[in-house]
Amino acid sequence: MARPLQTWKNKGLDIAAWPTKNGGISFTIRKTFKPKDATEWQESKSYFPNELAMLADLIKQATTWAHEEFGEPVASFDTRPVNPKVAAIVKAVVEDDLDIPF
């Protein structure tokens, strides 16, 4: 089996960058854990809220690496939670601005 080009890990979460046949890269995301009563590691597709923050950080690291190594575009996103009061205000402003004639 081929080895990944790069990996990023944090407490059972890992992202790996793999070469593709056409010269690009792709990524896999994996969560592994070992139940207390088991002897073997298992994989899960479910994440706890605190793991999502760790996963977002790993994705940011992988994205930055892909940009630096291969010139891949870096997606920007805001990971702050949306305050319901702010969301309501923004929605009201956007709906009011729909009739602006420009």
C-alpha distance (Angstrom), angle and dihedral (degrees) to the residues before:
residue distance angle dihedral
M1 . . .
A2 3.79 . .
R3 3.78 119.4 .
P4 3.80 120.9 -120.7
L5 3.79 118.2 -104.3
Q6 3.81 90.2 -129.8
T7 3.80 139.3 -9.5
W8 3.80 135.5 -155.6
K9 3.81 120.3 -161.8
N10 3.79 139.1 -176.6
K11 3.83 126.3 166.6
G12 3.80 99.9 -34.6
L13 3.79 95.7 -31.5
D14 3.75 120.1 105.6
I15 3.77 139.4 172.6
A16 3.80 121.4 -162.1
A17 3.81 129.1 -166.3
W18 3.79 114.9 -142.2
P19 3.79 131.4 -169.7
T20 3.79 115.2 -117.3
K21 3.80 126.6 -143.2
N22 3.80 91.8 -110.3
G23 3.82 93.5 55.2
G24 3.79 97.7 -96.2
I25 3.77 132.4 108.0
S26 3.78 135.4 -112.5
F27 3.78 132.3 -172.5
T28 3.79 135.9 -135.8
I29 3.80 124.8 -159.0
R30 3.80 119.8 -154.9
K31 3.79 137.6 176.9
T32 3.79 118.0 -161.8
F33 3.77 129.7 -176.4
K34 3.78 139.1 168.2
P35 3.82 115.9 -137.3
K36 3.81 114.4 -134.9
D37 3.80 93.0 -115.7
A38 3.84 95.6 43.4
T39 3.78 133.4 84.2
E40 3.81 97.2 -157.0
W41 3.78 132.0 66.7
Q42 3.80 117.8 -113.2
E43 3.80 134.0 -160.6
S44 3.78 127.3 -129.3
K45 3.80 135.2 -168.1
S46 3.82 92.3 -158.3
Y47 3.77 124.8 92.3
F48 3.80 133.5 -162.8
P49 3.83 118.1 -135.3
N50 3.82 93.5 -103.7
E51 3.80 89.6 51.7
L52 3.80 91.0 55.1
A53 3.80 89.8 61.8
M54 3.81 90.6 49.7
L55 3.80 89.9 46.7
A56 3.82 91.3 50.8
D57 3.81 88.8 53.5
L58 3.81 92.0 49.5
I59 3.81 90.8 48.5
K60 3.80 90.0 51.4
Q61 3.82 90.2 51.5
A62 3.82 91.5 48.4
T63 3.81 92.0 47.2
T64 3.80 92.0 50.1
W65 3.81 90.5 48.9
A66 3.83 91.6 49.7
H67 3.79 89.7 51.3
E68 3.81 94.0 47.8
E69 3.81 95.7 43.7
F70 3.81 102.0 35.7
G71 3.79 107.0 13.7
E72 3.79 92.1 -113.0
P73 3.81 112.5 164.6
V74 3.80 116.0 -99.3
A75 3.78 113.0 -128.7
S76 3.75 114.2 -142.4
F77 3.76 120.0 -147.6
D78 3.74 136.4 164.3
T79 3.79 113.0 -123.3
R80 3.80 95.4 -173.2
P81 3.81 114.0 116.4
V82 3.78 115.1 -107.6
N83 3.77 112.7 -113.8
P84 3.84 107.0 -133.5
K85 3.82 91.0 -136.2
V86 3.80 91.7 52.7
A87 3.81 91.3 45.8
A88 3.83 90.4 53.4
I89 3.81 91.7 50.5
V90 3.81 92.7 48.1
K91 3.80 91.0 48.2
A92 3.82 91.4 50.8
V93 3.82 91.9 48.7
V94 3.80 92.8 48.1
E95 3.81 92.3 48.6
D96 3.82 90.8 49.1
D97 3.81 91.7 50.2
L98 3.81 94.1 54.7
D99 3.81 92.1 89.6
I100 3.82 95.7 54.8
P101 3.85 106.7 123.4
F102 3.81 99.6 -135.3
